[in-house]
Amino acid sequence: MNPAADLSGLRGLHLPGDAAGAVQGEVVAALILGFAAALLLGLARTLWGRRTRSLRRTALAELAASRGLDPDARLLAQAHLLRRLARTVEGEAASGERGEAWATRLDRLLATDFFTRGAGRALAEGLYRPRAADPAQLDAELGRLIAGARLKPR
């Protein structure tokens, strides 16, 4: 058998009959839709990230603004900030809790045990008791917790 004789009977390569060029319309449409979807997804992620950073930035700015207040007003401003933060992130029902349930919610919201076991108990339940915690210490710890928290508004 001669291999050259076997190949002589083959015909040349042909494109399918409906191919108008190297790139077909369906391929171009799929590429355009893919790029558009990627662009929209990137834009949505950017806007969501800004919203989360904006919430954190706003909370830290309010915390900084409370530093000029007298100690009792400062403690009250910090407690109000935590209520607004919980309402924004977890809804209206979350901000209405009291006592141990409120301290537990704050711990879960900010991923800590500062409000159930630490000096943050003064913010969770001790607003009407004689001041047991230093507002500057509370302020510093709240700033650290808020800055590191993953806050996702509803």
C-alpha positions as CSV (number, residue, x, y, z in Angstrom):
1,M,0.0,0.0,0.0
2,N,1.2,3.4,-1.0
3,P,0.1,6.1,1.6
4,A,0.2,8.9,-1.1
5,A,-2.3,7.0,-3.2
6,D,-4.8,6.8,-0.3
7,L,-4.7,10.6,0.4
8,S,-5.2,11.6,-3.2
9,G,-8.9,10.9,-3.1
10,L,-9.6,13.3,-0.3
11,R,-11.2,16.7,-1.0
12,G,-10.0,20.0,0.5
13,L,-11.3,21.6,3.7
14,H,-14.5,23.6,3.5
15,L,-16.2,26.0,5.9
16,P,-19.9,25.3,6.7
17,G,-22.3,26.8,4.1
18,D,-23.7,29.5,6.4
19,A,-20.3,30.9,7.7
20,A,-20.0,34.5,6.4
21,G,-16.6,35.1,7.9
22,A,-14.1,34.0,10.6
23,V,-16.4,35.3,13.4
24,Q,-20.0,34.4,13.5
25,G,-22.8,36.7,14.8
26,E,-23.7,34.4,17.7
27,V,-20.1,34.4,19.0
28,V,-20.0,38.2,18.9
29,A,-23.3,38.5,20.7
30,A,-22.1,36.1,23.4
31,L,-18.9,38.1,23.9
32,I,-20.8,41.4,24.1
33,L,-23.3,39.9,26.7
34,G,-20.4,38.4,28.7
35,F,-18.5,41.7,28.9
36,A,-21.8,43.6,29.8
37,A,-22.5,41.1,32.6
38,A,-19.0,41.4,33.9
39,L,-19.2,45.2,33.8
40,L,-22.5,45.2,35.7
41,L,-21.3,42.8,38.3
42,G,-18.2,44.9,38.9
43,L,-20.3,48.1,39.2
44,A,-22.7,46.4,41.7
45,R,-19.8,45.2,43.8
46,T,-18.2,48.6,43.8
47,L,-21.4,50.3,44.9
48,W,-22.1,47.8,47.6
49,G,-18.6,48.2,48.9
50,R,-19.0,51.9,49.0
51,R,-22.2,51.6,50.9
52,T,-20.6,49.4,53.5
53,R,-17.6,51.6,53.9
54,S,-19.8,54.6,54.0
55,L,-21.8,53.1,57.0
56,R,-18.6,52.4,58.8
57,R,-17.1,55.8,58.0
58,T,-20.3,57.6,59.2
59,A,-20.4,55.6,62.5
60,L,-16.7,56.4,63.1
61,A,-17.3,60.1,62.4
62,E,-20.3,60.2,64.9
63,L,-18.1,58.5,67.4
64,A,-15.4,61.1,66.9
65,A,-17.9,63.9,67.3
66,S,-19.0,62.6,70.7
67,R,-15.5,63.0,72.1
68,G,-16.0,66.7,72.9
69,L,-19.0,66.0,75.1
70,D,-19.0,65.7,78.9
71,P,-18.7,62.1,80.1
72,D,-22.4,61.4,80.7
73,A,-23.5,62.9,77.4
74,R,-20.7,61.1,75.7
75,L,-21.9,57.8,77.1
76,L,-25.4,58.5,76.0
77,A,-24.2,59.5,72.5
78,Q,-22.3,56.3,72.2
79,A,-25.3,54.3,73.2
80,H,-27.5,56.1,70.6
81,L,-24.9,55.4,67.9
82,L,-25.0,51.7,68.7
83,R,-28.9,51.7,68.5
84,R,-28.8,53.5,65.1
85,L,-26.1,51.1,63.9
86,A,-28.1,48.1,64.9
87,R,-31.3,49.5,63.3
88,T,-29.4,50.2,60.0
89,V,-27.8,46.8,59.8
90,E,-30.4,44.4,61.3
91,G,-33.7,46.3,61.1
92,E,-36.0,48.1,63.5
93,A,-36.7,45.2,65.8
94,A,-33.0,44.8,66.6
95,S,-32.8,48.3,68.1
96,G,-35.6,47.7,70.5
97,E,-34.0,45.0,72.6
98,R,-32.9,45.6,76.2
99,G,-30.6,44.2,78.8
100,E,-28.8,40.9,78.1
101,A,-30.5,40.4,74.7
102,W,-29.2,43.8,73.6
103,A,-25.7,43.1,74.8
104,T,-25.7,39.7,73.0
105,R,-26.9,41.4,69.8
106,L,-24.2,44.0,70.0
107,D,-21.6,41.3,70.5
108,R,-22.9,39.4,67.5
109,L,-23.1,42.6,65.4
110,L,-19.5,43.6,66.2
111,A,-18.0,40.1,66.6
112,T,-16.9,40.5,70.2
113,D,-17.7,39.8,73.8
114,F,-17.1,43.4,74.8
115,F,-20.8,44.1,75.7
116,T,-21.6,40.9,77.6
117,R,-18.3,40.4,79.5
118,G,-16.3,43.6,79.1
119,A,-16.6,47.3,79.8
120,G,-19.2,47.6,77.1
121,R,-21.8,46.4,79.6
122,A,-22.1,50.1,80.6
123,L,-23.4,50.8,77.1
124,A,-25.7,47.8,77.0
125,E,-27.4,48.2,80.4
126,G,-25.7,50.7,82.6
127,L,-26.7,54.1,81.2
128,Y,-28.7,55.0,84.3
129,R,-26.3,53.6,86.9
130,P,-23.3,55.5,88.3
131,R,-20.6,55.6,85.8
132,A,-18.4,52.5,86.1
133,A,-16.6,52.7,82.8
134,D,-14.3,55.3,81.4
135,P,-15.9,57.0,78.4
136,A,-12.5,57.4,76.7
137,Q,-11.8,53.7,77.1
138,L,-15.2,52.8,75.7
139,D,-14.7,55.3,72.9
140,A,-11.3,53.7,71.9
141,E,-12.7,50.2,72.0
142,L,-15.9,51.1,70.1
143,G,-13.7,52.8,67.4
144,R,-11.6,49.6,67.1
145,L,-14.7,47.4,66.9
146,I,-16.6,49.5,64.4
147,A,-13.5,50.0,62.2
148,G,-13.0,46.2,62.0
149,A,-16.6,45.2,61.7
150,R,-18.3,43.8,58.5
151,L,-21.4,46.0,58.5
152,K,-23.9,45.3,55.7
153,P,-26.8,47.6,55.7
154,R,-30.3,46.3,55.0
